[in-house]
Amino acid sequence: MPVHGTTDAPKFDGTTDNLADFIDLYKQLADDIGLQGLDRIKGIIRYLERNDRELWGRMLEAQVSDYNVFMKEVKVMYPGWDGKRRYALSDLQAIAHEYANKTMPSYQELSNYLRAFKKIMQPLLAEDRIGKAER
């Protein structure tokens, strides 16, 4: 297993956006050397920065040998970890408000707004959480 902090080591920056990639890379490495149970749990905790290491390491599930139960509880702490963000209409309104107060002197600025807006709008539309009036 790569040493924590080295180039090939799994890295977790403490954010939901990074969790899935971190878990996937660690799983590949742990599978390659056959880590199981409590050793697998202790192994993933070693790759965390101090605050997350304390948080994850103090979970009751970190003291058992069931890695899947442990990871299930970890994922509860990071809603949207699987890439399925949960947006609300207020998120869409916040983007519109943020950009309403900006000048957009270039196509790049307009493009940034469009992407930010669509990133939130598309899941809301797909989940029927906004109607035609909010579009």
WOCORGI-V83064 format. One record per residue. N is the residue number from 1. RES is the residue in one small letter. SS is DSSP state (H for helix, E for strand, - for the rest). D_LAST is the distance of its C-alpha to the last C-alpha in Angstrom with 1 decimal. Layout:
n=N res=RES ss=SS d_last=D_LAST
n=N res=RES ss=SS d_last=D_LAST
//
This chain:
n=1 res=m ss=- d_last=48.8
n=2 res=p ss=- d_last=47.8
n=3 res=v ss=- d_last=48.5
n=4 res=h ss=- d_last=45.7
n=5 res=g ss=- d_last=44.5
n=6 res=t ss=- d_last=45.8
n=7 res=t ss=- d_last=43.8
n=8 res=d ss=- d_last=43.6
n=9 res=a ss=- d_last=43.0
n=10 res=p ss=- d_last=39.7
n=11 res=k ss=- d_last=37.8
n=12 res=f ss=- d_last=35.5
n=13 res=d ss=- d_last=33.8
n=14 res=g ss=- d_last=33.0
n=15 res=t ss=- d_last=29.2
n=16 res=t ss=H d_last=27.2
n=17 res=d ss=H d_last=26.0
n=18 res=n ss=H d_last=29.7
n=19 res=l ss=H d_last=31.0
n=20 res=a ss=H d_last=30.6
n=21 res=d ss=H d_last=32.3
n=22 res=f ss=H d_last=35.0
n=23 res=i ss=H d_last=35.7
n=24 res=d ss=H d_last=35.9
n=25 res=l ss=H d_last=38.2
n=26 res=y ss=H d_last=40.4
n=27 res=k ss=H d_last=40.6
n=28 res=q ss=H d_last=41.9
n=29 res=l ss=H d_last=44.5
n=30 res=a ss=H d_last=45.6
n=31 res=d ss=H d_last=45.9
n=32 res=d ss=H d_last=48.0
n=33 res=i ss=H d_last=50.5
n=34 res=g ss=- d_last=50.3
n=35 res=l ss=- d_last=49.2
n=36 res=q ss=- d_last=48.9
n=37 res=g ss=H d_last=48.4
n=38 res=l ss=H d_last=49.2
n=39 res=d ss=H d_last=49.9
n=40 res=r ss=H d_last=46.5
n=41 res=i ss=H d_last=44.9
n=42 res=k ss=H d_last=47.2
n=43 res=g ss=H d_last=46.4
n=44 res=i ss=H d_last=42.6
n=45 res=i ss=H d_last=43.2
n=46 res=r ss=H d_last=45.5
n=47 res=y ss=- d_last=42.7
n=48 res=l ss=- d_last=40.7
n=49 res=e ss=- d_last=40.9
n=50 res=r ss=H d_last=42.9
n=51 res=n ss=H d_last=40.3
n=52 res=d ss=H d_last=38.7
n=53 res=r ss=H d_last=42.2
n=54 res=e ss=H d_last=43.3
n=55 res=l ss=H d_last=40.3
n=56 res=w ss=H d_last=40.5
n=57 res=g ss=H d_last=44.3
n=58 res=r ss=- d_last=44.7
n=59 res=m ss=- d_last=42.6
n=60 res=l ss=H d_last=44.9
n=61 res=e ss=H d_last=43.6
n=62 res=a ss=H d_last=44.9
n=63 res=q ss=H d_last=48.4
n=64 res=v ss=- d_last=48.4
n=65 res=s ss=- d_last=48.8
n=66 res=d ss=- d_last=45.6
n=67 res=y ss=H d_last=43.2
n=68 res=n ss=H d_last=40.5
n=69 res=v ss=H d_last=40.6
n=70 res=f ss=H d_last=40.5
n=71 res=m ss=H d_last=37.5
n=72 res=k ss=H d_last=35.7
n=73 res=e ss=H d_last=36.2
n=74 res=v ss=H d_last=35.3
n=75 res=k ss=H d_last=31.9
n=76 res=v ss=H d_last=31.2
n=77 res=m ss=- d_last=31.4
n=78 res=y ss=- d_last=28.6
n=79 res=p ss=- d_last=25.5
n=80 res=g ss=- d_last=23.3
n=81 res=w ss=- d_last=26.5
n=82 res=d ss=- d_last=25.9
n=83 res=g ss=- d_last=22.8
n=84 res=k ss=- d_last=20.5
n=85 res=r ss=- d_last=18.9
n=86 res=r ss=- d_last=17.7
n=87 res=y ss=- d_last=14.5
n=88 res=a ss=- d_last=13.2
n=89 res=l ss=H d_last=10.4
n=90 res=s ss=H d_last=12.9
n=91 res=d ss=H d_last=13.1
n=92 res=l ss=H d_last=9.6
n=93 res=q ss=H d_last=10.6
n=94 res=a ss=H d_last=13.9
n=95 res=i ss=H d_last=12.9
n=96 res=a ss=H d_last=11.1
n=97 res=h ss=H d_last=14.3
n=98 res=e ss=H d_last=16.6
n=99 res=y ss=H d_last=15.7
n=100 res=a ss=H d_last=15.5
n=101 res=n ss=- d_last=19.2
n=102 res=k ss=- d_last=20.2
n=103 res=t ss=- d_last=21.5
n=104 res=m ss=- d_last=20.5
n=105 res=p ss=- d_last=23.7
n=106 res=s ss=- d_last=23.3
n=107 res=y ss=H d_last=21.2
n=108 res=q ss=H d_last=21.8
n=109 res=e ss=H d_last=20.0
n=110 res=l ss=H d_last=17.0
n=111 res=s ss=H d_last=17.2
n=112 res=n ss=H d_last=17.5
n=113 res=y ss=H d_last=14.3
n=114 res=l ss=H d_last=12.4
n=115 res=r ss=H d_last=14.2
n=116 res=a ss=H d_last=13.8
n=117 res=f ss=H d_last=10.0
n=118 res=k ss=H d_last=10.0
n=119 res=k ss=H d_last=12.9
n=120 res=i ss=H d_last=11.1
n=121 res=m ss=H d_last=7.8
n=122 res=q ss=H d_last=10.0
n=123 res=p ss=H d_last=12.3
n=124 res=l ss=H d_last=10.1
n=125 res=l ss=H d_last=8.8
n=126 res=a ss=H d_last=12.5
n=127 res=e ss=- d_last=13.7
n=128 res=d ss=- d_last=11.8
n=129 res=r ss=- d_last=11.1
n=130 res=i ss=- d_last=7.5
n=131 res=g ss=- d_last=6.9
n=132 res=k ss=H d_last=5.3
n=133 res=a ss=H d_last=5.6
n=134 res=e ss=H d_last=3.8
n=135 res=r ss=- d_last=0.0
//
